[in-house]
Amino acid sequence: MMASCEQPGLMPIDEAKLRISALVKGLEHTESLQLVDALGRVLAQDLHSPINVPGFDNSAMDGYAFNWQDAVDMPFLTLVGKSFAGNPYLKALNKGECVRIMTGAALPKGADTVVMQENAALNGDELSFSKVPPKGNNIRLAGESIRQASLVIAKGKKLCAADIGLLSSLGCDEVSVYRKLKVAVFSTGDELLRTGEPYEPHKIYDGNRPAIIALLHKMQFEVIDLGIVPDKPQALREVFMQADALADCVISTGGVSVGEADFVKDILAERGQIDFWKLAIKPGKPLAFGRLPNSVFFGLPGNPVSAFVTFNQIAADALKQMSGEHVISVPTVSAICTEPLRKQPGRVDFQRGQWSVSDAGELQVSSTGAQGSGIFSSFINSNCYIVLERDRGSVKAGESVQIKLFDDSLT
């Protein structure tokens, strides 16, 4: 029987996220950008439409535009002109008249219905059809899609390609966005080598900092890379001071456990304050959160998987909130586990998994292999977290589990 990994003093992950959310503040500084340069930036104001969309009544089909009552009262209609997109028929229709009309073309004054060209017969300039279509058929009314002055995109939205297209269609060429969040990143440890340096026995290459920096770049933040800091208190004091002076948020990896050379937590307490430093999460128990005079601080664990998971599950939402973005939590969904999973009660476990759809159409999930906190390869073929509840033990094949699909920051 497995021993429990329940330990005193471990803060539940939901409580930690609520506490962080209550403590961090959003950016206030904004800047104006050309719309073409605003992809991925966070909108700093509500945007209302300056126009109706469509701006005029127009045809949804290639066909013929006419007054519905005329078609009911008369055996045929007389073709008197054409209306094209951008080149409309400008005269008002008299009784019994119709015009040839193209998709998107303005509806002539006096017309209220369009018949598809396939459902009408033209003999010379006489138009007839076996059955009169419903009144208002194939008409797109002014403001039907977007009403003038209506809210189109709310403050706090991170602008995506569809937003850029929508705003362009409204004639918008400039938007107010929050400035980019500044995040300083460093790794700690005498054992670390920079990538590109010759390999040395008993040393390891620093994969944490490049991975976290990549995540930050994808989230559109300004990154200040402070490199690798040795396990020396004075060196850590200096980098803490430098980072706090330059950034809105400071992120370190390593040095937050209880080893003799783990000084990060001590320096944080000296330079600012610690709000908590142990979570009921696996991997990633020794995560420190605190505040410096000018910034907030996340001390991520040194193990690569732990650093990646705690950044994604804890720090990422806080950084979004700080950047002004409206934070939407990724929901969990149920899936059938195709194989047994090992787990001890006591901490929420974020195992790496790969979801798929079974032949029966059910959502299913399998493990990506060994789940040790130092085995970063478990992420390579994963597309979701298997979220095993704090009090849950091992899982048998065929049991239902909760999974959290990777968001765009991880894909």
C-alpha positions as CSV (number, residue, x, y, z in Angstrom):
1,M,0.0,0.0,0.0
2,M,1.4,3.4,-1.0
3,A,2.1,6.0,1.7
4,S,0.2,9.2,1.5
5,C,2.1,12.3,0.3
6,E,-0.1,14.5,2.5
7,Q,2.1,17.0,4.4
8,P,1.3,19.8,6.8
9,G,1.6,23.4,5.5
10,L,0.8,22.7,1.8
11,M,-1.6,25.3,0.4
12,P,-4.3,24.0,-2.0
13,I,-3.8,25.1,-5.6
14,D,-7.2,26.9,-5.8
15,E,-6.5,28.8,-2.6
16,A,-3.1,29.9,-3.9
17,K,-4.6,31.1,-7.2
18,L,-7.2,33.1,-5.4
19,R,-4.7,34.6,-3.1
20,I,-2.4,35.6,-6.0
21,S,-5.3,37.1,-8.0
22,A,-6.2,39.3,-5.0
23,L,-2.6,40.5,-4.6
24,V,-1.5,41.3,-8.2
25,K,-2.4,44.5,-9.9
26,G,-3.0,45.1,-13.6
27,L,-1.0,47.5,-15.8
28,E,-2.2,51.0,-16.2
29,H,0.1,52.3,-18.9
30,T,-1.2,52.1,-22.4
31,E,-0.1,52.8,-25.9
32,S,-1.7,53.4,-29.3
33,L,-0.8,50.9,-32.0
34,Q,-1.6,50.5,-35.7
35,L,-4.1,47.6,-35.9
36,V,-1.7,45.6,-38.1
37,D,0.8,45.6,-35.3
38,A,-1.7,44.8,-32.5
39,L,-1.9,41.0,-32.9
40,G,-1.5,39.4,-29.4
41,R,-1.8,42.6,-27.5
42,V,-4.4,43.3,-24.8
43,L,-7.1,45.9,-25.6
44,A,-7.1,48.7,-23.1
45,Q,-10.6,50.1,-23.9
46,D,-14.0,48.9,-24.9
47,L,-14.5,49.2,-28.7
48,H,-17.9,50.2,-30.1
49,S,-18.8,50.0,-33.8
50,P,-18.7,53.4,-35.6
51,I,-20.9,52.1,-38.3
52,N,-23.7,49.6,-39.1
53,V,-22.6,46.3,-40.6
54,P,-23.8,45.9,-43.2
55,G,-24.0,49.6,-43.8
56,F,-27.0,49.3,-46.1
57,D,-29.7,46.8,-47.1
58,N,-28.1,44.4,-49.7
59,S,-28.6,41.2,-51.5
60,A,-27.5,37.8,-50.1
61,M,-27.7,36.2,-53.5
62,D,-27.1,36.7,-57.2
63,G,-30.7,37.2,-58.5
64,Y,-33.3,39.9,-59.0
65,A,-34.6,42.6,-56.6
66,F,-38.2,43.7,-56.6
67,N,-41.1,44.8,-54.5
68,W,-42.9,41.7,-53.1
69,Q,-46.4,43.2,-53.5
70,D,-45.8,43.9,-57.2
71,A,-44.9,40.2,-57.8
72,V,-48.1,39.2,-56.1
73,D,-50.3,41.6,-58.1
74,M,-48.7,41.3,-61.6
75,P,-47.9,38.3,-63.9
76,F,-44.4,39.5,-64.7
77,L,-41.9,42.3,-63.7
78,T,-40.0,44.5,-66.1
79,L,-36.2,44.5,-65.9
80,V,-34.9,48.1,-65.8
81,G,-31.2,47.8,-64.7
82,K,-28.5,46.2,-62.7
83,S,-27.1,46.7,-59.2
84,F,-23.5,45.6,-58.5
85,A,-21.4,45.6,-55.3
86,G,-19.9,49.1,-55.2
87,N,-21.9,50.2,-58.3
88,P,-25.6,50.2,-57.2
89,Y,-28.7,51.0,-59.2
90,L,-29.5,54.5,-58.0
91,K,-33.0,55.0,-59.1
92,A,-36.1,54.1,-57.1
93,L,-38.2,51.3,-58.6
94,N,-41.5,52.1,-60.1
95,K,-44.4,49.7,-59.8
96,G,-43.7,46.5,-61.6
97,E,-40.0,47.1,-62.1
98,C,-37.1,44.9,-61.0
99,V,-33.3,44.9,-61.3
100,R,-30.6,42.3,-61.8
101,I,-28.6,42.3,-58.5
102,M,-25.4,40.7,-57.4
103,T,-24.4,39.4,-54.0
104,G,-23.5,42.3,-51.7
105,A,-25.0,44.9,-54.0
106,A,-27.2,47.6,-52.4
107,L,-31.0,47.1,-52.6
108,P,-32.7,49.7,-54.8
109,K,-35.2,52.0,-53.1
110,G,-38.6,50.4,-53.4
111,A,-37.3,46.8,-53.4
112,D,-37.8,44.5,-50.5
113,T,-37.2,41.0,-51.8
114,V,-34.6,39.1,-53.9
115,V,-35.2,35.9,-55.8
116,M,-32.3,33.6,-56.7
117,Q,-31.5,33.7,-60.4
118,E,-32.0,29.9,-60.6
119,N,-35.7,30.4,-59.4
120,A,-36.6,33.0,-62.0
121,A,-37.1,33.1,-65.8
122,L,-36.2,36.1,-67.9
123,N,-37.7,36.5,-71.4
124,G,-36.3,39.6,-72.9
125,D,-36.9,42.2,-70.2
126,E,-39.9,40.3,-68.6
127,L,-39.1,38.4,-65.4
128,S,-41.4,35.7,-64.1
129,F,-41.3,32.9,-61.6
130,S,-43.6,30.0,-60.8
131,K,-43.9,30.8,-57.1
132,V,-43.4,34.2,-55.4
133,P,-40.7,33.9,-52.7
134,P,-41.4,35.0,-49.2
135,K,-41.3,38.8,-48.6
136,G,-37.8,39.9,-47.5
137,N,-36.2,36.8,-49.0
138,N,-32.4,36.9,-49.4
139,I,-32.1,40.4,-47.9
140,R,-29.4,41.4,-45.5
141,L,-30.6,44.4,-43.6
142,A,-28.4,47.4,-42.5
143,G,-27.0,46.7,-39.0
144,E,-28.1,43.1,-39.1
145,S,-24.6,41.9,-38.2
146,I,-23.4,44.8,-36.0
147,R,-25.4,47.8,-34.9
148,Q,-23.7,51.2,-34.9
149,A,-22.5,52.1,-31.3
150,S,-22.8,48.5,-30.1
151,L,-19.9,46.9,-28.2
152,V,-17.8,44.7,-30.5
153,I,-14.7,43.9,-28.4
154,A,-14.4,44.4,-24.6
155,K,-11.5,45.8,-22.8
156,G,-9.1,43.0,-21.6
157,K,-9.3,40.9,-24.8
158,K,-6.1,39.7,-26.2
159,L,-6.5,40.5,-29.9
160,C,-6.5,37.5,-32.3
161,A,-6.5,37.4,-36.1
162,A,-10.3,37.3,-36.2
163,D,-10.4,40.5,-34.0
164,I,-8.0,42.2,-36.4
165,G,-10.3,41.3,-39.3
166,L,-13.4,42.5,-37.6
167,L,-11.9,45.8,-36.5
168,S,-10.5,46.3,-40.0
169,S,-14.0,45.8,-41.5
170,L,-15.3,48.6,-39.2
171,G,-12.6,51.0,-40.5
172,C,-10.5,50.9,-37.4
173,D,-6.8,51.4,-38.0
174,E,-5.5,52.2,-34.5
175,V,-6.2,50.7,-31.1
176,S,-5.3,51.5,-27.5
177,V,-3.5,48.5,-25.8
178,Y,-1.7,47.9,-22.5
179,R,2.1,48.1,-22.7
180,K,3.8,44.8,-22.7
181,L,4.4,43.2,-19.3
182,K,8.0,43.1,-18.3
183,V,9.2,39.8,-16.9
184,A,12.8,39.2,-15.6
185,V,13.9,35.6,-15.6
186,F,16.9,33.9,-14.1
187,S,18.0,30.4,-13.0
188,T,20.0,29.5,-9.9
189,G,22.5,26.8,-9.3
190,D,26.2,26.1,-9.3
191,E,25.5,22.9,-11.3
192,L,24.0,24.7,-14.3
193,L,25.6,25.2,-17.7
194,R,24.4,27.5,-20.5
195,T,23.5,25.8,-23.7
196,G,26.4,25.9,-26.1
197,E,29.0,25.6,-23.3
198,P,31.2,22.5,-23.3
199,Y,29.8,19.7,-21.2
200,E,31.3,19.2,-17.8
201,P,31.0,16.2,-15.5
202,H,28.5,16.6,-12.6
203,K,26.9,19.6,-14.4
204,I,23.6,19.9,-16.2
205,Y,22.4,22.2,-19.0
206,D,19.9,24.8,-18.0
207,G,16.6,23.9,-19.8
208,N,14.3,25.6,-17.4
209,R,15.1,29.2,-18.2
210,P,14.9,28.8,-22.0
211,A,11.6,27.0,-21.7
212,I,10.0,29.6,-19.4
213,I,11.3,32.4,-21.7
214,A,9.8,30.6,-24.7
215,L,6.4,30.5,-22.9
216,L,6.7,34.2,-22.0
217,H,7.5,35.2,-25.6
218,K,4.5,33.3,-26.8
219,M,2.3,35.2,-24.3
220,Q,3.6,38.4,-25.8
221,F,5.6,39.6,-22.8
222,E,8.8,41.6,-22.8
223,V,11.5,39.2,-21.4
224,I,14.6,40.3,-19.5
225,D,17.0,37.4,-19.4
226,L,19.3,37.6,-16.4
227,G,21.0,34.3,-17.0
228,I,22.3,31.8,-14.5
229,V,23.1,33.0,-10.9
230,P,25.4,31.0,-8.7
231,D,24.3,29.7,-5.3
232,K,25.8,32.6,-3.4
233,P,23.6,34.9,-1.3
234,Q,25.3,38.2,-2.4
235,A,25.0,37.3,-6.1
236,L,21.3,36.5,-5.5
237,R,20.8,39.8,-3.7
238,E,22.3,41.7,-6.6
239,V,20.2,40.0,-9.2
240,F,17.0,40.4,-7.1
241,M,17.7,44.2,-6.9
242,Q,18.4,44.4,-10.6
243,A,15.3,42.4,-11.6
244,D,13.0,44.3,-9.3
245,A,14.2,47.6,-10.8
246,L,13.6,46.4,-14.3
247,A,10.5,44.3,-14.3
248,D,6.9,44.0,-13.3
249,C,7.4,40.3,-12.4
250,V,10.5,38.3,-11.5
251,I,10.7,34.6,-12.1
252,S,13.4,32.3,-10.9
253,T,13.9,28.6,-11.2
254,G,15.6,26.6,-8.5
255,G,16.7,27.4,-5.0
256,V,13.3,27.4,-3.3
257,S,13.5,24.0,-1.6
258,V,14.9,23.3,1.8
259,G,18.5,22.4,0.9
260,E,21.6,24.0,2.4
261,A,22.2,25.9,-0.9
262,D,18.7,27.0,-1.6
263,F,18.8,30.7,-0.8
264,V,16.1,32.2,-3.0
265,K,13.4,32.0,-0.4
266,D,15.7,33.6,2.2
267,I,16.6,36.5,-0.1
268,L,13.0,37.0,-1.0
269,A,12.1,37.4,2.7
270,E,15.0,39.8,3.1
271,R,14.2,42.0,0.1
272,G,10.4,41.8,0.2
273,Q,7.9,39.3,1.6
274,I,6.9,35.7,1.1
275,D,3.1,35.0,0.8
276,F,3.5,31.2,0.5
277,W,6.1,28.7,-0.7
278,K,4.6,25.2,-0.5
279,L,1.7,24.0,-2.6
280,A,-0.4,20.8,-2.6
281,I,0.5,20.2,-6.2
282,K,2.5,17.5,-8.0
283,P,4.9,18.1,-9.6
284,G,5.9,21.4,-8.1
285,K,5.4,21.5,-4.3
286,P,8.2,24.0,-3.5
287,L,6.8,27.0,-5.4
288,A,7.4,30.4,-3.8
289,F,5.2,33.4,-4.3
290,G,5.9,36.8,-2.9
291,R,6.3,40.5,-3.5
292,L,9.4,42.7,-3.9
293,P,9.3,46.6,-3.6
294,N,8.4,47.1,-7.3
295,S,7.3,43.7,-8.6
296,V,5.8,40.3,-7.8
297,F,7.9,37.2,-7.6
298,F,7.5,33.5,-8.6
299,G,10.1,31.1,-7.4
300,L,9.6,28.0,-9.6
301,P,11.1,24.6,-8.6
302,G,14.4,23.5,-10.1
303,N,13.1,20.2,-11.6
304,P,12.2,20.9,-15.2
305,V,8.7,19.4,-15.3
306,S,7.9,21.0,-11.9
307,A,9.0,24.4,-13.2
308,F,7.0,24.0,-16.4
309,V,3.8,22.8,-14.7
310,T,3.8,25.4,-11.9
311,F,4.4,28.2,-14.4
312,N,1.5,27.0,-16.6
313,Q,-0.9,26.3,-13.7
314,I,0.0,29.0,-11.3
315,A,2.0,31.9,-12.7
316,A,0.5,32.1,-16.2
317,D,-2.9,33.3,-15.1
318,A,-1.4,35.9,-12.7
319,L,0.8,37.2,-15.6
320,K,-2.3,37.5,-17.8
321,Q,-4.1,39.4,-15.1
322,M,-1.2,41.7,-14.6
323,S,-1.0,42.4,-18.4
324,G,-4.6,43.6,-18.3
325,E,-6.0,40.5,-20.0
326,H,-9.4,39.1,-19.0
327,V,-8.5,35.6,-17.6
328,I,-10.5,32.7,-18.7
329,S,-9.8,29.4,-17.0
330,V,-9.3,26.3,-19.1
331,P,-12.1,23.9,-18.1
332,T,-11.5,20.2,-17.4
333,V,-13.5,17.5,-19.2
334,S,-14.1,13.8,-18.4
335,A,-12.2,11.1,-20.3
336,I,-11.7,7.3,-19.9
337,C,-8.2,6.4,-18.8
338,T,-6.9,3.6,-21.0
339,E,-4.2,2.4,-18.5
340,P,-3.5,2.4,-14.8
341,L,-1.9,5.4,-13.2
342,R,0.1,5.6,-10.0
343,K,-0.8,8.3,-7.5
344,Q,-0.6,8.9,-3.8
345,P,-3.3,11.0,-2.0
346,G,-2.3,14.4,-0.7
347,R,-1.6,16.6,-3.7
348,V,-3.4,17.4,-7.0
349,D,-1.4,15.6,-9.6
350,F,-0.9,17.0,-13.1
351,Q,0.2,14.0,-15.1
352,R,1.0,14.5,-18.8
353,G,-1.3,12.7,-21.1
354,Q,-2.5,12.3,-24.7
355,W,-6.2,12.5,-25.4
356,S,-7.9,10.9,-28.4
357,V,-11.3,9.7,-29.4
358,S,-12.0,6.0,-29.3
359,D,-13.7,4.0,-32.0
360,A,-16.9,4.2,-30.0
361,G,-16.7,8.0,-30.1
362,E,-15.7,8.4,-26.4
363,L,-13.0,10.8,-25.2
364,Q,-10.1,8.8,-23.8
365,V,-6.7,9.5,-22.4
366,S,-3.4,7.7,-22.0
367,S,-0.2,8.5,-20.1
368,T,2.9,9.7,-22.0
369,G,5.1,7.5,-19.9
370,A,7.3,8.0,-16.8
371,Q,6.0,11.1,-14.9
372,G,9.1,12.0,-12.8
373,S,9.6,15.7,-12.2
374,G,12.9,15.5,-14.0
375,I,11.6,13.7,-17.1
376,F,10.8,16.6,-19.4
377,S,10.3,14.3,-22.4
378,S,6.9,13.5,-20.9
379,F,5.7,16.7,-22.4
380,I,6.9,16.1,-25.9
381,N,4.0,13.8,-27.0
382,S,1.4,15.2,-24.6
383,N,-1.6,17.3,-25.4
384,C,-3.3,17.5,-22.0
385,Y,-2.9,17.2,-18.3
386,I,-4.5,14.3,-16.5
387,V,-5.7,16.1,-13.4
388,L,-6.0,13.7,-10.5
389,E,-7.7,15.1,-7.4
390,R,-5.9,15.8,-4.2
391,D,-7.5,12.9,-2.2
392,R,-7.5,10.4,-5.1
393,G,-5.2,7.4,-5.1
394,S,-4.1,5.3,-8.1
395,V,-6.3,5.0,-11.1
396,K,-7.3,1.7,-12.8
397,A,-7.7,1.3,-16.5
398,G,-11.3,2.1,-17.6
399,E,-11.9,4.7,-14.8
400,S,-13.0,8.2,-15.6
401,V,-10.6,11.0,-15.0
402,Q,-10.6,14.7,-15.5
403,I,-8.3,16.1,-18.2
404,K,-7.3,19.7,-19.1
405,L,-6.5,20.3,-22.7
406,F,-3.4,22.3,-23.4
407,D,-4.1,25.9,-24.2
408,D,-2.4,27.9,-27.0
409,S,0.5,28.8,-24.7
410,L,1.6,25.1,-24.7
411,T,0.9,24.1,-28.3
